[in-house]
Amino acid sequence: MWECDDTEQANRLLEGTEAGYVYQRDGHPNADVFADLCGQLHGSEHVAVTSSGMAALSLAVLSQLQQGDHLLVSSQLYGRSEWLLTGEAGRLGITHTLVDALDLDAIEQALQENTRLLVVETISNPQLRVADIAALAEIVHKAGARLLVDNTFATPILCQPLALGADLVMESVSKMMNGHGDVMLGMLAGTQQCWERVPRVCAGWGLASSPMSSWLATRGLATMHLRMARASENALAVAQFLAEQQQAGSLVVDVQYPGLPGHPDHDLASRQLQGGFGAMISFRLAGDSTMADRFLAAAPGLAFCPSLGETSTTLSHPASTSHRGLSEQEAAALGITAGTIRLSVGIESVEFITQALAQGLAGAAS
Ligand SMILES: Cc1ncc(COP(=O)(O)O)c(C=O)c1O
């Protein structure tokens, strides 16, 4: 509880002419501590801490757009983000065009007079394609639009989109930034020009963070640089292991990881990401979902867990979880089949992870 000295001070605090706290939805010290740290990592003075990653995206939409505006939406976004930007935003009179974030010419063509925002992910899910943030920013800025980057998979340790020219960056703090699977929180940071409406919209639409989650996430953030370094190092070794399995003719028929020289965005990822290629790997098993189930059952050390970014390695099956709403053709366009497994690599020993994977492959094959 925060007490006001008198009515005059209450007025000043609520108007924002005096710094201080009145009510948690408008601001609280734990969110400010967390926001300061995120601001340092992203090189921004403007950070809003939100109740979830989805709330950060809602905040971007509600603060930046209005009826009659047009959005460009990457066709490789997290499923719920696409739902929000194409379906829910449409209900508010905001139109959209789905674009391939890797096709710069197509994006230039898709820009309209009323295009206000392009939304992409630094590293997409589950194909792990890497968006060229500097090039995208240049294209949209020429048309007077802005760029919002969902940097959840990269975290500010690997990539700082604002420094590359993006106008807004968001993260699901629930994932690698907190890192322990016990918090639901989001973050939006941006430039001065984008920020005027953000604090009022965050408080007024009820998107603000809880003090407890902000406090826990601040503890998580203290080890993010160590966790991301270790998880990235592990992920590269695990991706190499899976690529060897593929070469050896095992059940693995495809491996996607930006750190592998054969990945289509390896050069861009090497330039744009610092200190590693992230914790996420996708690989494909031959056969149908029965094979995926056999693999999951035979690798009990790796939890089948649709979320990601924990200290332990977890597996997900996009066709039955994050992308289950897609038609077969839509899923195929994103490279998702019944055999696609997405791995969120943790900070265990690399031997533990590769042994568990080997066990899963052997069990599925038997
Ligand atoms: C890339 C990405 N962005 C945003 C979100 C939404 O974040 P939250 O679950 O914190 O609302 C997720 C959740 O999985 C995600 O993977």
The ligand as an SDF file (V2000), in Angstrom:
LIG
                    3D

 16 16  0  0  0  0  0  0  0  0999 V2000
    7.9520  -16.1940  -29.5190 C   0  0  0  0  0  0  0  0  0  0  0  0
    6.8800  -15.9900  -28.5000 C   0  0  0  0  0  0  0  0  0  0  0  0
    6.3440  -14.7750  -28.3460 N   0  0  0  0  0  0  0  0  0  0  0  0
    5.3860  -14.5330  -27.4410 C   0  0  0  0  0  0  0  0  0  0  0  0
    4.9050  -15.5330  -26.6270 C   0  0  0  0  0  0  0  0  0  0  0  0
    3.8330  -15.2310  -25.6190 C   0  0  0  0  0  0  0  0  0  0  0  0
    4.3970  -15.1260  -24.3530 O   0  0  0  0  0  0  0  0  0  0  0  0
    3.6240  -15.4510  -22.9930 P   0  0  0  0  0  0  0  0  0  0  0  0
    3.4030  -16.9180  -22.9500 O   0  0  0  0  0  0  0  0  0  0  0  0
    4.5400  -14.9310  -21.9350 O   0  0  0  0  0  0  0  0  0  0  0  0
    2.3250  -14.6860  -23.0580 O   0  0  0  0  0  0  0  0  0  0  0  0
    5.4350  -16.8210  -26.7430 C   0  0  0  0  0  0  0  0  0  0  0  0
    4.9150  -17.9160  -25.8970 C   0  0  0  0  0  0  0  0  0  0  0  0
    5.1920  -19.0820  -26.1010 O   0  0  0  0  0  0  0  0  0  0  0  0
    6.4440  -17.0570  -27.7110 C   0  0  0  0  0  0  0  0  0  0  0  0
    6.9850  -18.2820  -27.8670 O   0  0  0  0  0  0  0  0  0  0  0  0
  1  2  1  0
  2  3  1  0
  2 15  2  0
  3  4  2  0
  4  5  1  0
  5  6  1  0
  5 12  2  0
  6  7  1  0
  7  8  1  0
  8  9  2  0
  8 10  1  0
  8 11  1  0
 12 13  1  0
 12 15  1  0
 13 14  2  0
 15 16  1  0
M  END
$$$$
